[in-house]
Amino acid sequence: MRLPAAVALVTGGGSGIGRGIAERFAQEGGRIVIADRNLAGAEETARKITELGGEALAIESDVADAEAVRRMADRARAAFGPVTHLVNNAAISRGNDVETIEPELWDLNLAVVLRSVFLCTKAVLPGMIADRRGVIVNIASVNGLFGIGEEPYSAAKAGVINFTQNVAVKYGRHGIRANVICPGTIRTPIWGDRLAEQPDVFERLAAWYPLGRVGEIEDVANAAVFLASAESAWVTGVVLPVDGGLTAGSYRMSRALVGDSDSG
Ligand SMILES: NC(=O)c1ccc[n+]([C@@H]2O[C@H](COP(=O)([O-])OP(=O)(O)OC[C@H]3O[C@@H](n4cnc5c(N)ncnc54)[C@H](O)[C@@H]3O)[C@@H](O)[C@H]2O)c1
C-alpha cells in the first residue's frame, strides 16, 4: 500500500483519467471522494471502488462554482476527515480558433480548467496546513507547454502549471507538496466527438509520439500515484510530462534537417 491513511479528493473522477486515478488511489489504501458534475459517473466510480473493498463517496459538484466547492469540501471532511490528497483533474475544452471564440466561451474554459484549481486548492489548504501535511496533484496538459491549438483550454492549462509552482513554493514550509502532470494524448471519453469524426485519430497522432503510441489512463494514474506517495517526498513544484516523449523534441524535424525525404 502506497497511500495508507490518505483521504483523496479527485475532481472529475466520474470518467477517464480521474476515474483511473481514483481507482488506483483506492487500491493503494486511500479513501476516495469523487467530485464530478456528472453524478452518475461519480457514483459508477465509487461503486467500482467499493466492490473491490475500498471506501468511496460520490459528490455532485461543479468545480467552477465557489459555493459548490465549499459544500463539496465540507461533505468530504464530514465523511472521511480532512482531505490529505487533492487531485485537480476536472476539465473541459471548448473552442479552437481565436477568430471564432466568443468571450463567454473563453471565460467558461478558464473557469472550469483554471478557476476550479484555485477554488479546490483554497478549500482544502486550511486543513492541510493544520495537519502539516498535504499533497496536491494537478492534471494540466502538454497543451499548456506549447502551441498546439485549443487556445482557451491551453492558456488555462499554462495557468494551472504556474499556479502549481506558486503553491509548491509558498506552502512547502507547511509540509504541503504540489506537482503537475502534463499528459499528452490519452485514450479517454473526452475524445468521443473527434473519434466519431475521425476514427483513426489515435493512429494518426501516434506517429508524432517518439514512443509510437498514444497514452492510456494507466500511464497517468501511475505517475499520479508516484507524486501522491511518500516515494516522491522530496519532489515538489515539478512539471511532469507524461507524453511518450512528445515535448522532448521532434524526430521529424531532425530528419528534415539532414534532408531525409521520408521525414513525414
Ligand atoms: N484525454 C487526453 O488526451 C488528455 C490530454 C491532456 C490532458 N488531459 C486532462 O486530463 C484530465 C481528465 O481528462 P479526461 O480525458 O479523463 O476527460 P473526461 O471528459 O473523460 O473526464 C473529465 C471529467 O470532468 C468532469 N467535469 C467537467 N467539468 C466539470 C465541472 N465543471 N465540475 C465537475 N466536474 C467536471 C466531467 O463530467 C468528466 O467526468 C483533464 O484535466 C484533461 O484536460 C486529458
The ligand as a Gaussian input file, in Angstrom:
#p B3LYP/6-31G(d) Opt

LIG

0 1
 N       -7.504000      12.677000     -22.602000
 C       -6.475000      13.406000     -23.029000
 O       -5.964000      13.236000     -24.174000
 C       -5.877000      14.458000     -22.127000
 C       -4.669000      15.051000     -22.508000
 C       -4.095000      16.025000     -21.698000
 C       -4.729000      16.391000     -20.522000
 N       -5.901000      15.807000     -20.173000
 C       -6.523000      16.249000     -18.930000
 O       -6.854000      15.152000     -18.125000
 C       -7.978000      15.475000     -17.309000
 C       -9.041000      14.406000     -17.445000
 O       -9.465000      14.344000     -18.805000
 P      -10.195000      13.077000     -19.430000
 O       -9.585000      12.848000     -20.736000
 O      -10.233000      11.980000     -18.422000
 O      -11.660000      13.696000     -19.667000
 P      -13.125000      13.126000     -19.402000
 O      -14.033000      14.020000     -20.193000
 O      -13.177000      11.658000     -19.633000
 O      -13.346000      13.403000     -17.849000
 C      -13.466000      14.703000     -17.342000
 C      -14.436000      14.678000     -16.174000
 O      -14.515000      16.015000     -15.644000
 C      -15.879000      16.271000     -15.327000
 N      -16.130000      17.716000     -15.336000
 C      -16.112000      18.552000     -16.400000
 N      -16.431000      19.792000     -16.000000
 C      -16.673000      19.735000     -14.672000
 C      -17.072000      20.685000     -13.706000
 N      -17.307000      21.962000     -14.010000
 N      -17.215000      20.278000     -12.415000
 C      -17.006000      18.990000     -12.083000
 N      -16.631000      18.042000     -12.959000
 C      -16.476000      18.407000     -14.242000
 C      -16.658000      15.561000     -16.423000
 O      -18.016000      15.354000     -16.032000
 C      -15.867000      14.276000     -16.572000
 O      -16.340000      13.256000     -15.702000
 C       -8.418000      16.868000     -17.748000
 O       -7.843000      17.824000     -16.904000
 C       -7.839000      16.983000     -19.133000
 O       -7.622000      18.329000     -19.526000
 C       -6.502000      14.851000     -20.951000

